[in-house]
């Protein structure tokens, strides 16, 4: 009878970590940026059906990179947990810290167990507060480690290059349009073959969402449509491919293209909603309620 090969626990954990990191790095980067009125999420996502950024609860948002089927299961579990806790106790008992701890336990258990492969995902759980000082962004890695991010955070893809660009150009308390311009320029900033290049990301390939504390509804999550993204970025000619200079009035490096509006949630009540809104959907966000209203 043949004996199985012996692998030390340290080598086993290293191999599982390398496997998860390689899977996450194959995707596109996702940026979370704090601005004056909340938290902004920007990523390059050509798909109009598979979202990387979604709502968890009234003031909570979920963003992830990696394998879609794996982080979608985590998102659904988080929505159910938040819904159950808010319905059983109080909606104020649903916090970003509580959901981040629950995700950390789940990811840590999956990573350390030898019966299945680790999840190839990284997650942001963000909560918008009554003021900018109360905003929270939690980053969860594939091994269940929790980090409290401030200002901005990047995960997936060439995260180091994108983060280095944000470190130079990010300004605290920026407006939504300035924060969006810096985030889009950072996503287009990449390093190939030892050389740094700046590429133009079409507006139709951007997925943008916000947690906006200025919304009058209890639910602060909203998606930004391509038409409003073009307005926020400003009209740019196709020849303007350079990265913006540091400063609050820096121009965008993105040359937007006109795209048909999607069925995503409008960022404000003035945006048009495609199709008929079912009776149970919120007239402003276009999504069904997660829990009974107050």
HUTA-V610041 format. One record per backbone hydrogen bond with DSSP energy under -1.0 kcal/mol. CO is the residue of the C=O (numbers start at 1). NH is the residue of the N-H. E is the energy in kcal/mol with one decimal. If there is no record, write none. Layout:
[[CO;NH;E] [CO;NH;E]]
This chain:
[[8;12;-2.3] [9;13;-2.4] [10;14;-2.0] [11;15;-2.4] [12;16;-2.1] [13;17;-2.3] [14;18;-2.6] [15;19;-2.1] [16;20;-2.0] [17;21;-2.6] [18;22;-2.2] [19;23;-1.6] [20;24;-2.0] [21;25;-2.4] [24;27;-1.3] [24;157;-1.2] [30;155;-1.8] [31;42;-2.5] [32;153;-2.0] [33;40;-3.6] [35;38;-1.0] [37;213;-2.6] [38;35;-2.4] [39;211;-2.5] [40;33;-2.9] [41;209;-2.0] [42;31;-3.0] [43;207;-2.8] [52;64;-1.5] [54;62;-3.1] [58;220;-2.9] [59;128;-1.9] [60;56;-2.0] [60;57;-1.2] [61;126;-2.0] [62;54;-3.0] [63;124;-3.4] [65;122;-1.7] [67;71;-2.2] [68;72;-2.1] [69;73;-1.2] [70;74;-1.5] [71;75;-2.1] [72;76;-2.3] [73;77;-2.0] [74;78;-2.2] [75;79;-2.3] [76;80;-2.2] [77;81;-2.3] [78;82;-2.5] [79;83;-2.5] [80;84;-2.6] [81;85;-2.4] [82;86;-2.6] [83;87;-2.1] [84;88;-2.3] [85;89;-2.1] [90;93;-1.7] [91;94;-1.2] [95;99;-1.9] [96;100;-2.4] [97;101;-2.2] [98;102;-1.8] [99;103;-2.5] [100;104;-2.3] [101;105;-2.0] [102;106;-1.9] [103;107;-2.9] [104;108;-2.5] [105;109;-2.0] [106;110;-2.1] [107;111;-2.4] [108;112;-2.0] [109;113;-1.4] [119;121;-1.2] [120;67;-1.7] [122;65;-1.8] [123;140;-2.8] [124;63;-2.2] [125;138;-2.7] [126;61;-2.1] [127;136;-2.8] [131;134;-1.3] [132;135;-1.1] [136;127;-2.8] [137;149;-2.8] [138;125;-2.4] [139;147;-2.4] [140;123;-2.5] [141;144;-1.7] [145;141;-1.9] [147;139;-3.1] [150;152;-1.9] [151;34;-3.1] [153;32;-2.5] [155;30;-2.3] [157;159;-1.6] [158;162;-1.9] [159;163;-2.7] [160;164;-2.1] [161;165;-1.6] [162;166;-2.1] [163;167;-2.2] [165;169;-1.8] [166;170;-2.7] [171;174;-1.1] [174;36;-2.9] [175;179;-2.5] [176;180;-2.4] [177;181;-2.1] [178;182;-2.1] [179;183;-2.2] [180;184;-2.6] [181;185;-2.2] [182;186;-2.1] [183;187;-2.0] [184;188;-1.6] [188;199;-2.4] [190;197;-3.0] [192;195;-1.7] [195;192;-2.9] [197;190;-2.5] [202;205;-1.4] [203;206;-1.6] [205;45;-2.5] [207;43;-1.6] [208;224;-2.4] [209;41;-3.0] [210;222;-2.0] [211;39;-1.6] [212;215;-1.2] [220;212;-2.5] [222;210;-2.7] [225;229;-2.2] [226;230;-2.3] [227;231;-1.3] [228;232;-2.6] [229;233;-2.8] [230;234;-2.0] [237;240;-1.4] [239;241;-1.5] [247;250;-1.2] [268;271;-1.8] [278;281;-1.5] [282;286;-2.5] [287;282;-2.1]]
